C-alpha cells in the first residue's frame, strides 16, 4: 500500500516536470523548425546577400531583406518614441495625478487597450488615421512610416503604461518622503526621484514594448503602404519583416517560401536580442567601480535658495493632457467602429449561411468556439502542471527553475507570425485545420497560463499545505485536494486571459487554421475566427460593411472578456 | 523666481505651539498642545508608542499634509510665522525645517548626488558651489574623512549608520535652521547611535534640534529640554535634568521609572 503510493508520487512528479519542461521543448522546436526551413534559402542566396541585399524581387529570385530590416527598425524606434513617451506619461498620471475615483476607470482603459485585437488597430488606422494624416499633411497617401509608427505606438502604449505603473508603485515611499522633507515640490519629487528610481522597470517596459512592435503584423499590414523599398520620408510606403511574411506566404513556393521563413528567422533573432537585453537590465547590478569625484574648491560659501520646479510642473500638466489624449483616442476608436458597425449587424449576417458573395459570421462562431475549447484543453493542463512543478516541487533560487523561466519568457516574446510559421510546418501536414490552429495557439497562451496559475499558487499560505501533510496526506493529494482548490482563481484568470488572447489573434491562425468564411463541420476542417475574418474583410477580400460589423462583434467579445476578468478579480479580492 | 528667506527667530524662540489640535479623520491624535521650543537647543519628545509625539514632529514641517484626512487646528509659529497659514510656502518651510527619518532613506544615487539633491532643487547649479556644499555638509555630519574617497559610490552601499549620517548631511546641505529627528537611531547599532548623538551635540551650535526618541537614556544624554507625551496630550515639559530627577507630574514619574510604556 505504502509502496504503491510512493510510486504514484513519483509518477506525478515526473508528469509535472514534463509539463514544466514543455516550454523548453517548444522554444527549441520553434527555432529548429524555422531554422531548418530557412536554411536552404540562406545557403542558396547567401546569408550576407540575403541580409544586406537591397532588392526583393521574388519573380527574379532576388531576395535582399535590407529594406525590410531598415523598415522594421525605423518603425519600431518611432513607435517606441511615441508609445513610450505617451505610455510613461500616462503611467505617471495614473499613479500620481489621477483622482482616486478615476483610477479604476483608467486601469480598465489600459486593460482594454491591451485587449483590443491588432487587426482592429490596423482597421482603425486604415479608416480613420490614414485619411486624417492624408488630409492633414496633404500627402499622396496617409499610409506609410508615420501611420505605422502611430498605430504601433498606440498598441505598445498599454504594455509600457502598465509596466511603468508597476515600477513607479514599487518605488519605496521613503524616497519621496526624503525628497519632500527637503522642500522639493511634489512634481519635482516625481520627476527627479521616483521616475529615476523606477528606471529599471521603465527600461524593461520599453524593451517589451519594442518586442511587441517588432513582432506586430496585422496592425501595420494595412497602413504600412507595403513597398519593399527603403523609406525616405514620413509618408514613404514601407514593408516591415512581419508584413513581408504575411503578404507573400499565401502563394510562395520553393526558394521564395524558404526566404520567407528566413525572414521569420531574422525576426526571431531580433526578439532574442531584445530578450538578452532585458535579462541584462534586470540582472542585479554590482556596484560600479567608478573613478572618484574630485572636488574643485572655490564655492561661494553663501547661497541664495530659490523656489524652482516650473519644469516639473509643466511635465505634470503634460502627463494629464496625454492621459486625456489616450482616453480620447480610445473613445474615437470604439465610437467610430460601433457607430458604423452596429447598423451593419443583422441576424442574417451573424448566423446566416455564408456564400462567397455574402459572407456571414456563422463559421467564425463555430471556429472560434472550437479553437478556444481545444487550445484550453491542451494549454490548461500543461500550464497547471508546469506551475505546480515550479511552485510545489522546487526550492527558491533553483537553477532548473531559472532556466525554465527564461524559456517561458522567451516563448511569450515570440511574435505571433512566427508561431504561425511554426504551426504551418509542424501541424499542417494534412492541410490547414482548426486543430492545427488550436495547437499553435495553445503554445502561445501557455506562458500566460503558467504565470497566472503560479501566482495564485504562491498566494496559498504554507500553513495550509502543512496542515494537510500533518494529517498524513501525500504531497499529490495535498496539491490536488487542498492547494489547487484555493488557487482556483488563478486557473479561472488564466482561462479568461487565454480566451481574450485567442479571440484577438489572427496572424498565427491565417496559415494554420485558414481564413475563409466557411462553416467547418469538424475540428479537422479549416475555418476562421472572428479576428481572421476581420483580416479577410480588410485585406484579402475587402468588404467594408462586413469589416465594420465583424469589428463590432470582436469589440463586444473583448468587452465581455474584460468584464469577466474585472468581476472575477473583484470577487476574489473581496473574499480575501 | 522667488528667493527663499530664512525664518527670523526672536527671543531665542524657534517654535511656538499654541492650543494645537490634530485630527486623523474623526480621531483626535493631539489635544491642546502648548509648547515653546528654544533656539540652538536639543528638545527631546518622549512617551509611549501612539502618544502622538511623532505626529507632532511631523506637523512642524507639515509632512502630515501627506496623510489623508489629517487636519490641524490652532497655531504653530516658527519665527513668528504661522506655518499652517495659507500663504506659507511649503518649500520655504521644509528647506528651513529639515527632517531625518526613523529609517535611513538615502536616494538610490551616489553619495555626492544625494547631498546636492536639495541644493539643486533650489537652483544652485555651479559645480564649485555644489562641491563646496558637499564638503561642508559631510564635514558637518562628521563623515568627510570616511566618505571623501567614495563620493561617486552608491549611497545604498553604505552601512546603516553611515546611511543615517548621510541623511543628516543631506538635510544639512540646504542649511536648515531646525532639524527634526524622528527616532533617528532606533534602527542602528550602539556604536552608530553614539556617533549620531555626538553629532547632535556638535550641531546644536548652528541648528535647533527637535528629536523624538524611545530611548530615555538618549534623552538624558543629549537633550536640553524634554517634553513628555501621553495619549495625545503633552503632560509636562522642562529642563531635561529636572524632568528626569524630579518630575512635577505623577504620570511622568511613572513613565520614566518604567512603570508603564
Interface residues (C-beta under 8 A of the other chain):
Chain A: X172 X174 X175 X177 X178 X179 X180 X181 X182 X183 X184 X185 X188 X192 X193 X196 X197 X287 X290 X291 X292 X293 X295 X296 X297 X298 X299 X300 X301 X303 X304 X305 X306 X307 X308 X309
Chain B: X1 X2 X3 X4 X61 X63 X66 X89 X90 X91 X92 X93 X94 X95 X98 X99 X101 X103 X105 X106 X107 X108 X109 X110 X112 X117 X118 X119 X121 X122 X123 X124 X126 X127 X128 X129 X130 X131 X132 X133 X134 X135 X149 X150 X151 X152 X153 X154 X157 X167 X170 X171 X174 X175
